């Protein structure tokens, strides 16, 4: 069986109770990434009101599960047309109130838009690792020479659009990448000039690493 694109059709994935459709043009939903959605649900009661923002949403599963668990509305962004099509279909199937924006992350938001919770799921493989994952679309996983090209871009956007007292949940590959991002963005000094710090890191390898960043209430 094939899809209208002529690519092989894959069985739907049960993603912690949500039925997620996808094909070879999109990244296969990994079960371990439901931990990012569940962490979002843990944080939600202590965050300001408002919708969740998800950057690099792919087929939409992580943000959809987070919205399903929290009852919040959802804004999702992806630059890939196939991913956006699946994200829309999966949101409709899940019955989650979702606005999906087909755009590069740096063009998807307007000045002044701010969210209590931003989920960031960028590509984080280094380019020399791609051969080890031949079934994954390169555009969905290739993070450049150090795996951080898309991470840097998405994190800049996330930090520009997270509310005071809000949170960012970043998915990344391994602890060394976390250290690099912390250093580059100045996220390691709660007493310093920066208003965003790393609150917690959860190492879920062989899947990946999740990072919780908190914006100070004094931020403006």
HELIX and SHEET records of a PDB file:
HELIX    1   1 UNK A   31  UNK A   33  5                                   3    
HELIX    2   2 UNK A   34  UNK A   44  1                                  11    
HELIX    3   3 UNK A   61  UNK A   70  1                                  10    
HELIX    4   4 UNK A   81  UNK A   94  1                                  14    
HELIX    5   5 UNK A  105  UNK A  107  5                                   3    
HELIX    6   6 UNK A  127  UNK A  133  5                                   7    
HELIX    7   7 UNK A  138  UNK A  141  1                                   4    
HELIX    8   8 UNK A  149  UNK A  160  1                                  12    
HELIX    9   9 UNK A  175  UNK A  185  1                                  11    
SHEET    1   A 2 UNK A  13  UNK A  15  0                                        
SHEET    2   A 2 UNK A  18  UNK A  20 -1                                        
SHEET    1   B 7 UNK A  98  UNK A 102  0                                        
SHEET    2   B 7 UNK A  74  UNK A  78  1                                        
SHEET    3   B 7 UNK A  52  UNK A  55  1                                        
SHEET    4   B 7 UNK A 115  UNK A 120  1                                        
SHEET    5   B 7 UNK A 162  UNK A 172  1                                        
SHEET    6   B 7 UNK A 209  UNK A 215 -1                                        
SHEET    7   B 7 UNK A 196  UNK A 203 -1                                        
END                                                                             
